[in-house]
Amino acid sequence: LLTELMMRAHNGELVTAAVAFLPYAKAVPAHQWSADDALRPLTRQGVRQALDLVDICAAFGFQRAYSAQNVRARQTVGPWAALSGVEVRVSELVSQTGDMSVEDSAAFVDEIVGTGSDPVLVCAERAVVPRLLDAWRLHAPSAVRMNFPVDERELVASELCVLHTARESVSRELRVVGMERHAPRTREAHDA
């Protein structure tokens, strides 16, 4: 344990910055919504999930946040943002619903880590989260990569995926040194 601690200190990995990816909370199913999909809101259960996220998001101390343009993503981070005072920036890249290239994902990595080492929260479509993580895989050792969700079926609504990032002390290369996944406290069930 001491050897690992010394190694992490030598590599500059004792202090990390959290970068978290969050699929939006439980939303009204698309087949039950006839209006514009971007306006599709959260269900009552989704609202409870959004409220449950306040404590864990506060614990990570996110200083910056990005959200998809749709109402459900903004509603997911809304309660936390209102209480924390953090402005949520709407991102077109995070709003994509089609195929996202690794280049797009890498550009987003550069955007969010290039502006500082503050903890960052990103709320997106469930299908987009694994694609956003693709660029981060390049910076993670295999033991960490195996915890990354491969596709949307491995994620549940409002499951927080937190990457712990650090820059190597000599090369300043970005590395992912750990990953946590936090399931929502309010489990998916039928809305009452």
C-alpha positions as CSV (number, residue, x, y, z in Angstrom):
1,L,0.0,0.0,0.0
2,L,2.8,2.4,0.9
3,T,4.6,1.5,-2.4
4,E,1.5,2.3,-4.4
5,L,1.1,5.6,-2.5
6,M,4.7,6.5,-3.2
7,M,4.3,5.6,-6.9
8,R,1.1,7.7,-7.2
9,A,2.9,10.6,-5.5
10,H,5.8,10.3,-7.9
11,N,3.5,10.2,-10.9
12,G,1.5,13.2,-9.7
13,E,-1.7,11.1,-9.2
14,L,-2.5,11.9,-5.6
15,V,-4.6,14.9,-6.5
16,T,-7.2,14.1,-9.2
17,A,-9.9,16.0,-10.9
18,A,-13.3,14.4,-11.3
19,V,-14.9,14.3,-14.7
20,A,-18.4,12.8,-14.4
21,F,-20.8,11.6,-17.1
22,L,-24.5,11.3,-16.3
23,P,-27.2,9.9,-18.5
24,Y,-30.4,11.9,-17.9
25,A,-32.9,10.7,-15.4
26,K,-36.0,8.6,-16.2
27,A,-37.9,10.5,-19.0
28,V,-41.4,10.1,-20.5
29,P,-41.0,7.3,-23.1
30,A,-40.7,8.6,-26.6
31,H,-43.7,6.5,-27.8
32,Q,-45.9,8.3,-25.2
33,W,-44.8,11.8,-26.3
34,S,-46.2,13.4,-29.5
35,A,-44.5,16.8,-29.3
36,D,-41.0,17.7,-30.2
37,D,-38.6,15.2,-28.7
38,A,-36.3,17.9,-27.3
39,L,-39.2,18.9,-25.1
40,R,-39.8,15.5,-23.6
41,P,-39.6,15.9,-19.8
42,L,-38.7,13.7,-16.9
43,T,-41.3,11.4,-15.3
44,R,-42.1,11.8,-11.5
45,Q,-39.6,9.1,-10.9
46,G,-37.0,11.0,-13.0
47,V,-37.7,14.1,-10.9
48,R,-37.0,12.1,-7.8
49,Q,-33.7,10.8,-9.4
50,A,-32.7,14.4,-10.2
51,L,-33.3,15.4,-6.6
52,D,-31.3,12.3,-5.4
53,L,-28.3,13.6,-7.5
54,V,-28.0,16.8,-5.5
55,D,-26.1,15.2,-2.6
56,I,-23.6,13.2,-4.7
57,C,-23.0,16.0,-7.1
58,A,-22.4,18.4,-4.2
59,A,-19.9,15.8,-2.6
60,F,-17.8,15.8,-5.8
61,G,-17.9,19.6,-5.8
62,F,-18.4,20.0,-9.5
63,Q,-17.4,23.6,-10.6
64,R,-18.4,23.3,-14.3
65,A,-21.3,21.5,-16.0
66,Y,-22.4,20.7,-19.5
67,S,-25.8,19.4,-20.6
68,A,-27.5,18.3,-23.7
69,Q,-30.0,20.8,-25.1
70,N,-33.1,18.7,-24.4
71,V,-35.4,19.5,-21.5
72,R,-34.8,16.1,-19.7
73,A,-31.1,16.6,-19.5
74,R,-31.4,20.1,-18.1
75,Q,-34.1,18.9,-15.7
76,T,-31.8,16.2,-14.5
77,V,-29.0,18.6,-13.4
78,G,-31.4,21.5,-12.6
79,P,-31.9,20.9,-8.9
80,W,-28.2,20.4,-8.2
81,A,-27.3,23.5,-10.4
82,A,-29.9,25.7,-8.6
83,L,-28.5,24.8,-5.2
84,S,-24.8,24.9,-6.1
85,G,-24.9,28.0,-8.2
86,V,-23.0,26.3,-11.0
87,E,-24.0,27.5,-14.5
88,V,-24.9,24.6,-16.8
89,R,-23.6,25.1,-20.3
90,V,-25.5,23.6,-23.1
91,S,-23.3,21.7,-25.5
92,E,-24.2,20.7,-29.0
93,L,-21.7,17.9,-29.0
94,V,-23.3,16.4,-25.8
95,S,-26.7,16.9,-27.5
96,Q,-25.9,14.6,-30.4
97,T,-28.1,11.5,-30.8
98,G,-26.5,10.0,-33.9
99,D,-23.1,8.5,-34.3
100,M,-20.3,10.4,-32.6
101,S,-16.8,10.1,-33.9
102,V,-13.8,9.5,-31.6
103,E,-12.5,12.8,-33.0
104,D,-15.6,14.6,-31.7
105,S,-15.2,12.9,-28.4
106,A,-11.6,13.8,-28.2
107,A,-12.4,17.5,-29.1
108,F,-14.8,17.5,-26.2
109,V,-12.1,16.1,-23.9
110,D,-9.8,18.9,-24.9
111,E,-12.6,21.4,-24.3
112,I,-13.4,20.4,-20.8
113,V,-9.9,19.6,-19.6
114,G,-8.2,22.4,-21.5
115,T,-10.0,25.1,-19.4
116,G,-8.7,23.9,-16.0
117,S,-8.7,21.1,-13.5
118,D,-12.0,21.9,-11.8
119,P,-14.4,18.9,-11.3
120,V,-16.8,18.7,-14.3
121,L,-20.2,17.2,-14.7
122,V,-21.6,16.2,-18.2
123,C,-25.3,15.2,-18.6
124,A,-26.2,13.6,-21.9
125,E,-28.3,11.1,-23.7
126,R,-27.7,7.6,-22.4
127,A,-26.6,6.4,-25.8
128,V,-24.1,9.3,-26.0
129,V,-22.3,8.7,-22.7
130,P,-20.3,5.6,-23.8
131,R,-19.2,7.5,-27.0
132,L,-18.1,10.5,-24.9
133,L,-16.0,8.0,-22.8
134,D,-14.3,6.6,-25.9
135,A,-11.7,9.3,-26.0
136,W,-11.0,8.8,-22.3
137,R,-10.2,5.1,-22.8
138,L,-7.0,6.2,-24.6
139,H,-5.8,7.8,-21.3
140,A,-6.8,4.9,-19.0
141,P,-4.9,1.7,-18.0
142,S,-6.6,-1.5,-18.8
143,A,-7.6,-2.1,-15.2
144,V,-9.6,1.1,-15.3
145,R,-10.9,0.7,-18.9
146,M,-12.7,-2.5,-18.0
147,N,-15.1,-0.5,-15.8
148,F,-16.1,1.8,-18.7
149,P,-19.6,1.1,-20.1
150,V,-19.3,-0.2,-23.6
151,D,-22.8,0.7,-24.7
152,E,-25.9,2.3,-23.4
153,R,-27.3,-1.1,-22.2
154,E,-24.7,-1.0,-19.4
155,L,-26.1,2.2,-18.0
156,V,-29.2,3.1,-16.1
157,A,-31.0,6.4,-16.0
158,S,-29.1,8.9,-13.8
159,E,-26.1,6.5,-13.1
160,L,-23.1,8.7,-12.4
161,C,-19.8,7.6,-14.1
162,V,-16.9,9.5,-12.5
163,L,-13.4,9.5,-13.9
164,H,-10.5,10.5,-11.7
165,T,-8.0,12.3,-13.9
166,A,-4.5,13.5,-13.3
167,R,-1.6,14.9,-15.3
168,E,1.7,13.1,-15.1
169,S,4.2,15.2,-13.3
170,V,6.9,15.3,-16.0
171,S,5.1,14.9,-19.4
172,R,1.9,16.6,-18.2
173,E,0.0,13.9,-20.1
174,L,-3.6,13.4,-19.1
175,R,-4.3,10.1,-17.4
176,V,-7.4,8.4,-16.0
177,V,-6.3,6.9,-12.7
178,G,-9.7,5.6,-11.5
179,M,-13.4,5.3,-12.2
180,E,-16.4,5.1,-10.0
181,R,-20.0,4.3,-11.0
182,H,-22.9,5.4,-8.7
183,A,-26.3,3.9,-9.4
184,P,-29.3,6.1,-8.6
185,R,-30.9,5.7,-5.2
186,T,-34.3,5.9,-6.8
187,R,-34.5,2.7,-8.8
188,E,-36.3,2.4,-12.1
189,A,-39.8,1.3,-11.4
190,H,-43.3,2.1,-12.6
191,D,-44.3,5.7,-12.0
192,A,-47.1,6.0,-9.5
